[in-house]
Amino acid sequence: MKKKSMFKGKVRSNIDKKRAEKKGFGYLDLPEGVEMFKPAAGKLLLDILPYIVTDETHLDRDEESGIAVPGEMWWKKPFKVHKGIGPDEKTVVCPATFGDRCPICEHFNKLNKEGAEWDDIKELRAKDRSLYIVIPIDVEEHDEKPYVFDMSYHMFEKHLFEEIETEEENEIFPDLEEGLTLAVRFREKTFGKSKYYETSRIDFKEREASYEEDILEELPNLDELLKVLSYDELKNMFLEMEEPEEEDTTEEEDAPVDVKSFRRKKTTKVEEEPEEDEPEEKEPEKKTKQTKPSTSKAGKKASDDCPNGHKFGVDTDDYDECDACDKWDTCIEKKEE
């Protein structure tokens, strides 16, 4: 009788696992050919495109207003995560994103009701994030194609909403035909040994090209990208027990999208919208833009630190020359002190 090989089925299983890990991105399962967008310090031009909603439990869903209703277009996929879970301190999607029970949320709520100190339990609370489909415009490090952008609510969307509240006509920015390009200023921050980026300013510009509606058929479905563990899998991980094996759900994915074939050139442009500072600071008074550094009676620059003669740490982003200034990062940090 022929002996069964110990390798039968195992090699194939290992191949499938490695393939899934390669195309995955932590708690995301990316379609073939779709990459993550990674911001960098400085100003980047981004087009945010909508997708067709399929999730019945979409967190933004509002039947009365027709928002995030299945079958309709929407521009973001909000979701919740728990960080630092299990012995490997993983970030996991909270099942409450899809209306399901979450053992971590249940434990947090239990401790909160029992009067636990907030500092002892706050890290258990689910954090808000969103997925977007973005197309970088004239960004050297990225091709002009759709990327998936994953960002904390407080690091991006909060700033976007503040700008829209100031100029409500900019809320059409995700529209395929009449949408606007976002000029987003990112700044690099550090937390321990880790680096991350947050939004410091968003302006709106008319797009140089609109998009054909056919592109919707080629864009990734944001509702299908999140990998959610079962209640028992999360509970075991949370209790630092051995994780159950996940089922292989690998499916054939879509091919990369040639986004330029869906764009139509426009002939007109508009100026950038005015700036609004972060909510923690008072809105600065508008100043007359200068083409030369201001001088004192002694003929010196008004500030030894600002190369353009403005007030270092005060006039950040109030003048055109601030966009290309080498000291912008240190200036904005000084302003926020």
SEGU-125494 format. One record per residue (C-alpha): residue in three letters; x, y, z. Coordinates in steps of 0.02 Angstrom, whole numbers, plus 50000, padded with zeros to 5 digits. Example, Ala and Ser with C-alpha at 12.3 -4.5 7.8 and 13.67 -1.06 7.14 Angstrom:
BEGIN
ALA506154977550390SER506844994750357
END
This chain:
BEGIN
MET500005000050000LYS500705016749946LYS501085028250092LYS500235045150089SER501485059350074MET501605070950223PHE501715085450100LYS500065081850012GLY498945097150024LYS500165106750134VAL501225114449997ARG499685120849906SER498965127550068ASN500595136750103ILE500605144149927ASP498815150449949LYS499235157950119LYS500775167150053ARG499805173449903ALA498445180250018GLU499745188550130LYS500605196549980LYS499035204649913GLY498385209150084PHE498765224750185GLY498485220950369TYR496605221450392LEU496325225250207ASP496135212950063LEU496625222449906PRO496095217349731GLU497455212349609GLY498265227849534VAL497615239849668GLU498895248149780MET498835258249941PHE499115276949930LYS500455282850050PRO500525301550083ALA502135311450099ALA502575328050178GLY502075343050073LYS500645347549957LEU499835333749854LEU498425335149726LEU497105321449745ASP495475317249657ILE494295307349770LEU493105296449670PRO491475288149726TYR491035269749720ILE489395260049715VAL488845255449892THR488395237149923ASP488455236250113GLU486715236150191THR487485241350358HIS488565255650292LEU488955267050439ASP488475282650339ARG486815275450279ASP485365287750289GLU483825281950195GLU482905298450215SER484325308550139GLY484835295250013ILE486585294050085ALA487635278150068VAL486125268050011PRO486535251649922GLY486565254049735GLU487005272549747MET488665281649741TRP489595287049897TRP491365293349921LYS492015284650078LYS491935268750181PRO491985272950367PHE492475258850484LYS493105255750660VAL494685247250720HIS495445241250883LYS497325243250901GLY498635233450998ILE497605217351007GLY498395200751054PRO500215195951082ASP500695203350913GLU499785219650950LYS498795219050788THR497565231850722VAL495905223250686VAL494255228850610CYS492875230650739PRO491375219650689ALA490235234050741THR490715241450572PHE489495228950498GLY488245228850642ASP488965213250726ARG489455209750906CYS491235213550960PRO492025205451114ILE493245219851134CYS491855232851133GLU490865222251257HIS492355221551374PHE492655240251359ASN490825244151395LYS490835232551546LEU492375240751621ASN491695258151583LYS490045254351673GLU491005247651821GLY491885264451838ALA493615259951776GLU494855274151754TRP494725281351579ASP496605281151553ASP496595262451590ILE495285257951460LYS495315271451326GLU496465261351213LEU495135247751202ARG493875259551125ALA493605257750937LYS494465271050831ASP493675279050675ARG494495277250504SER493915278350324LEU494385271050156TYR494395281949999ILE494785279549815VAL496045292849766ILE496935297249605PRO498545307249631ILE498755321349505ASP500525325849451VAL501305316949601GLU503045310749559GLU503005295649675HIS501315289149613ASP500555284549446GLU498965293349394LYS497815278749434PRO496605273649573TYR497345269649743VAL496515264849906PHE496835277850040ASP496625272650223MET496665286750349SER496135290850526TYR494605301950538HIS495525314650645MET497025315350528PHE496075319050368GLU494175318750361LYS493935330350510HIS494955343750421LEU494005340850259PHE492325343450345GLU492935359550426GLU493425366550256ILE491755361550179GLU490805369950320THR491735385850275GLU491375384550088GLU489855373250064GLU489945373849874ASN491495362849886GLU490475347849945ILE490325342149763PHE492165337249763PRO491855318249736ASP490685320749587LEU491295312449427GLU490755326549312GLU490865342249419GLY492045336549557LEU493525346149626THR495335341749654LEU495935342449834ALA497595351249866VAL498075342850029ARG499535348150136PHE500225333550238ARG501495335250376GLU502555321450451LYS502355317350636THR503205304650748PHE502545293650888GLY503935283950972LYS504905275950830SER503445276850709LYS503115290350579TYR501405295450517TYR500605309550420GLU499195321250461THR498275334550364SER498675352650401ARG497735361250260ILE496535357350118ASP496125368449969PHE494935364849825LYS495345367249641GLU494365364149483ARG494875347649405GLU495845348249244ALA494795333649184SER493145325449229TYR492825306649235GLU491685295549131GLU490355285949230ASP491025269649157ILE492505270849276LEU491355265349418GLU491355247849347GLU493255247049360LEU493535254449534PRO493745243449689ASN492215241049798LEU492715248549965ASP491345238450053GLU492265222350010LEU494045226650063LEU493945224850252LYS494475208450332VAL493395205250485LEU493765191250608SER492355181450689TYR491795184650867ASP492725169350931GLU494315173450833LEU494345191050905LYS493995184651080ASN495405172051070MET496605185151004PHE496075197551137LEU496375184751273GLU498065180751193MET497525163051154GLU497975153350999GLU497095160350847PRO495965148550748GLU496485146150567GLU495605157650447GLU494685150550298ASP495445154150128THR494295166250038THR495445170449894GLU494465175349739GLU494935180949564GLU495185199649566ASP494955213749441ALA496335219549324PRO497195236649346VAL496255251749283ASP496865263649147VAL496075278949227LYS496625291349093SER495455283248967PHE493985289049074ARG494515307349088ARG493955322048981LYS494965338048973LYS494255354449036THR494775371748981THR494475382749134LYS495225383749307VAL494805392749469GLU495905399649606GLU496195389949767GLU494975392949909PRO495595403150059GLU496375394650208GLU495585390650375ASP496705385950521GLU496465370850633PRO495015372150757GLU496135373750909GLU496805390350847LYS495975406950813GLU495715411250630PRO497095423250579GLU496695440250508LYS496915441250320LYS498495450350270THR498985459250112LYS500145447750014GLN501905454349995THR503145451349857LYS504645457349957PRO505165454450137SER504625468150257THR506055477750338SER506335487050499LYS507085504550515ALA508785496450525GLY508495488650356LYS508475470650423LYS507185457050397ALA505685457450515SER506165439950573ASP507875431550577ASP507045414550556CYS505845417450410PRO506795418450245ASN505375428950171GLY505345441850310HIS503695436550390LYS503365431550571PHE504065414150599GLY502795402750682VAL501405415650659ASP501155419350474THR501235401050420ASP500335398450253ASP499705416450248TYR500765420650095ASP501045412749924GLU502895410049956CYS502485398950107ASP502065384549989ALA503865382849931CYS504715387650094ASP506035375450160LYS505595380150339TRP503725376550324ASP503745361050437THR504655369550581CYS503615385250559ILE501945376050575GLU502585366650727LYS503075383150807LYS501355390150769GLU500505375450855GLU501505376851017
END
